[in-house]
Amino acid sequence: MDFLILNEGGIPLLSVLIFLPLVGALIALFLPGESVSRMWALAVTSINAALSFSLYTGFDSTTYKYQFGEHISWIPAWDINYTLGVDGISLLLILLTTMIMPLCVLASWRYIEKRVKPFMICLLVMETSMIGVFAALDFVLFYVLWEAMLVPMYLLIAIWGGPRKVYASIKFFLYTLAGSVMLLVAIIALYLANAPHTFSIPMMMGQQYSSTFQLLVFGAFFLAFAIKVPMFPFHTWLPAAHVEAPTAGSVVLASILLKMGTYGFLRFCLPITPEATLTLMPYMLWLSVAGILYGGFTALAQSDMKKLIAYSSVGHMGFVTLGIFVLNTNGIEGSILQMINHGVTTGALFLCVGMIYERTHSRELASATGIGKQMPVFVTFLAFFSLSSLAFPGTNSFVGEFLILVGGFAENKIVAGAAIPGAILAAAYMLRMLQKVVWGGPNNPKITICDLNTREIVTLTPFLIFVFWIGLSPAPFLDVMHTSVAHLLDQVHAGAAASAVANILP
């Protein structure tokens, strides 16, 4: 347990953050009226967001150990424990989750008109599972929370989704369930390979496994996490889910759920199967480049704004996986920062599309051409988020992509060079969308729509603050993760070296 700094005597902050939304969901069952349900969900998620900043203020960035730790024996016979803790990698993802959720409630204030209470309950249950995934240090606890996220997300798409909601929800469920089965196989294999048997994630990181075993476990992990990211060619569930999901569902998908896949690569593949990671590293890099280019070209061909942003996510997440598998400090720190950036920027862009849809009842670019004169405040927000998405200097995504490319060129100049057109494609499809929405053309539809109201401005403003905060002053975010990333790289290289020695010795 020397990997965990226990939160002895203090408030079990991580448990509070995980279970407060769940308790809020249970209480919401008995609340009368739709307005009360909205207010209650906003209050619970806002309190959770405020509490989560205690993690940031109390976090010690000089140690790689997991902090705010909690450890309770759950099923002693199988060494299954309720173990929680955060390091510099998971801390930022928990903060991203708690920040996004109240904004999702605000974005659904008028968008969701029917079955409001069940909708808010689904959001609250999902927050519990998402925070738990990033804080869990026991594989069984992690898997339970990972699976618990599937049901409310499925319901969000299947009940409150668009015309093809049944198709999209079933496709989402089947894809992610297939990945979950592979994850379970990997967890059981690791449990049986350890002596004594354990489900403790940090204890598995210090073990040595044979080359063949590492390759098999890496393969199972890869299928589970590549579907969740999603990496090319496992991305086909994503556009359908994004297009049919309600606005809040799209925001949660893009901002948080996709990050569970990349978090899985960082938390499990690199430290637990280091030799397999180094062996398969070239394939992972080229697969990332394929995703960057495929996502960019496909986004360029879209006329549906939600599809455009969904395919752009495939490209952006390709940059994230590229940074992870270059296996150096700049690449991994850039990837973690880009996970946060993508959550902020793409979440905001989906909110913008939802605001247009509420007014025009269409997501087609042709229906929104030339609305800039009628919605100057809206297009101002849209312009800044579009610039962030194409990684314009001064915005958050520029810092993340810059670090990833620096790490990429240090590791493999050909791979990094092949990813460069992805940045150019991002500029092309985002500027094309921005140009049409702001100025349009000679065939602008004659529609009269109102600009953003106060609630919508309040919803978008926090995203804009983070766009420039991270873009102009990324040091506080990088400082938080630096020690944890350095320790992660030490684990990878030490583990791979130990495996190599073990393979040489008779």
WOPE-V577938 format. One record per run of one state. SS is the DSSP state (helix for helix, strand for strand, loop for the rest). FROM is the first residue (numbers start at 1). LEN is the number of residues. If there is no record, write none. Layout:
ss: <SS | SS>
from: <FROM | FROM>
len: <LEN | LEN>
//
This chain:
ss: <loop | strand | loop | helix | loop | helix | loop | strand | helix | loop | strand | loop | helix | loop | helix | strand | loop | strand | helix | loop | helix | loop | strand | helix | loop | helix | loop | helix | loop | helix | loop | helix | loop | strand | helix | loop | helix | loop | strand | helix | loop | helix | loop | helix | loop | helix | loop | helix | loop | helix | loop | helix | loop>
from: <1 | 4 | 7 | 13 | 29 | 34 | 59 | 66 | 76 | 79 | 80 | 87 | 88 | 108 | 116 | 136 | 137 | 138 | 139 | 161 | 165 | 194 | 200 | 201 | 206 | 211 | 230 | 236 | 245 | 247 | 273 | 274 | 301 | 304 | 305 | 326 | 329 | 361 | 364 | 365 | 368 | 371 | 374 | 376 | 390 | 396 | 412 | 413 | 439 | 454 | 473 | 475 | 505>
len: <3 | 3 | 6 | 16 | 5 | 25 | 7 | 10 | 3 | 1 | 7 | 1 | 20 | 8 | 20 | 1 | 1 | 1 | 22 | 4 | 29 | 6 | 1 | 5 | 5 | 19 | 6 | 9 | 2 | 26 | 1 | 27 | 3 | 1 | 21 | 3 | 32 | 3 | 1 | 3 | 3 | 3 | 2 | 14 | 6 | 16 | 1 | 26 | 15 | 19 | 2 | 30 | 2>
//
